[in-house]
């Protein structure tokens, strides 16, 4: 469990279409080999420390002619942002993916101040 130090809890969220490969015959749609898409996301405001980030699929358009495989993650999380990541492998054919994310963490409270 992560405990906050009594400062203000900040919540940032967003949505990003990571790719749409069926329109142009991209690697995700052709189903050839290991495939990964990554997009760096900057938070709207900096957190005081590395926040907790949750990622979820909001759109997943896949072929019904192969096995459906997916690995989604938030990687390289810092107080400034993170990498939104989608991976698939083997013969999976993924036409397009949109991911939602939400980040929870401490932010600076304008009413708090430190006395040395």
Steps between C-alpha positions, in 0.01 A plus 500: 500500500619848424433766763490872425658751740188708556549725201253541218409199288520573127317298236582538132344300218490471126436293192723432201448311174828313478470377142265423211689251282218345298475809277859479377594133547724573799685236704231467767242409235716267289573284805870450435732442797519684833350846487495794739366854495608756757391861558646736758236682704574820696282570802307827496684595823800340668450271797731528803614140453433213262119450491304178468385462137222265383450421129190347337381417149222730380499382135634171370429412138637154420475232232292194585729286280781463757563479872455824689805593707573828676724642767434859610707693750617832640880495488777745590268683742641822647344801672487666153348226283521139381503274194168350394581156354310238297656170390378201305680199352483197269210509251270744686355761265413827672333766286502782753531572869398789722611505864371693802724583793467649845777610737473551879767669708604781727505853365617818661232685691522877443382553862778289652849629565812374669671686781876433524 
